[in-house]
Amino acid sequence: MDKVKLTGAAAIIIAALVGYYQWPEVSVLLRTLAIIAALGVAAGIAMTTEQGKKVWSFASGARNEVRKVIWPTRRETAQATLVVIIMVLVIGLYIWILDALSLWAVYDLLLNVRS
């Protein structure tokens, strides 16, 4: 029975998409609302299957885990962002210096281009 439900849900979505493109003279807003409604109905049907119940259980568990997370304060976030920006600048400067030294070594020492 689950396969029939999932097939029906897929058929509803496909029918909504076909209808969206089949009637271009209808307002885009109405066609979009029809797609959203079809997705809602299809999701409702899919959630009655065994796989849908597993997905719902997983989503509920994930939501509970997110609630347990200790989020950083505004100050901690600003400090971490500042550290990242400073490190990017320092590493960028380091790579720029290495590039300049490599360019100098290749052109002046090996190729004698700038002498």
C-alpha positions in Angstrom: 0.0 0.0 0.0 3.0 2.3 0.7 4.1 2.1 -2.9 0.6 3.1 -4.1 0.6 6.1 -1.8 4.1 7.2 -2.9 3.1 6.7 -6.5 0.0 8.8 -6.0 2.0 11.5 -4.3 4.4 11.6 -7.2 1.5 11.7 -9.6 0.0 14.7 -7.9 3.3 16.6 -8.1 3.7 15.7 -11.8 0.1 16.7 -12.5 0.7 20.0 -10.8 3.9 20.7 -12.8 2.2 19.7 -16.1 -0.7 22.0 -15.2 1.7 24.8 -14.5 3.1 24.7 -18.0 -0.1 23.6 -19.7 -2.0 26.8 -18.8 0.4 29.8 -19.2 -2.6 32.2 -19.6 -3.5 31.6 -15.9 -1.8 34.0 -13.4 1.6 32.9 -12.3 0.6 33.5 -8.7 -2.3 31.0 -9.0 -0.2 28.5 -10.7 2.5 28.8 -8.1 -0.1 28.4 -5.3 -1.4 25.3 -7.0 2.1 23.8 -7.1 2.5 24.6 -3.4 -0.9 23.1 -2.5 0.0 20.0 -4.5 3.3 19.7 -2.7 1.5 19.9 0.6 -1.1 17.3 -0.4 1.7 15.0 -1.7 3.7 15.5 1.4 0.7 14.7 3.5 0.1 11.5 1.6 3.8 10.5 1.7 3.9 11.0 5.5 1.3 8.3 6.0 3.7 5.7 4.6 6.3 3.8 6.6 9.2 5.8 5.0 7.3 9.0 5.7 7.0 8.1 9.4 10.7 7.4 9.5 11.5 10.8 7.9 9.2 12.5 10.4 10.8 10.7 13.3 14.3 11.7 12.0 13.2 15.3 11.6 11.8 15.4 15.1 15.0 13.9 16.5 17.1 16.4 14.6 14.9 19.2 15.9 15.4 18.0 19.5 19.2 17.8 19.0 19.3 21.4 17.6 17.5 22.6 20.8 20.3 21.1 22.9 23.0 23.1 21.0 24.7 25.8 23.0 24.9 28.7 20.5 27.7 31.2 20.7 26.9 34.7 22.0 27.1 37.7 19.8 30.4 38.7 21.3 31.9 35.2 20.7 30.7 35.2 17.1 32.3 38.6 16.5 35.6 37.5 18.1 35.7 34.3 16.0 34.9 36.3 12.9 37.7 38.8 13.6 40.2 36.0 14.2 39.2 34.4 10.9 39.6 37.7 9.0 43.0 38.4 10.6 44.2 34.9 9.8 43.0 35.2 6.2 44.9 38.5 5.8 48.1 37.0 7.5 48.1 33.9 5.3 47.3 36.0 2.2 50.2 38.3 3.0 52.5 35.2 3.5 51.4 33.7 0.2 51.9 37.0 -1.6 55.4 37.3 -0.2 56.2 33.7 -1.3 54.9 34.5 -4.7 57.0 37.7 -5.0 60.1 35.8 -3.9 59.4 33.0 -6.3 58.9 35.5 -9.1 62.1 37.3 -8.2 64.0 34.0 -8.0 62.8 32.7 -11.4 63.2 36.0 -13.3 66.4 37.4 -11.8 68.3 34.4 -10.7 67.4 31.7 -13.3 66.4 33.7 -16.4 68.4 36.9 -15.9 65.5 38.9 -17.3 65.5 41.9 -15.0 69.3 42.4 -14.7 
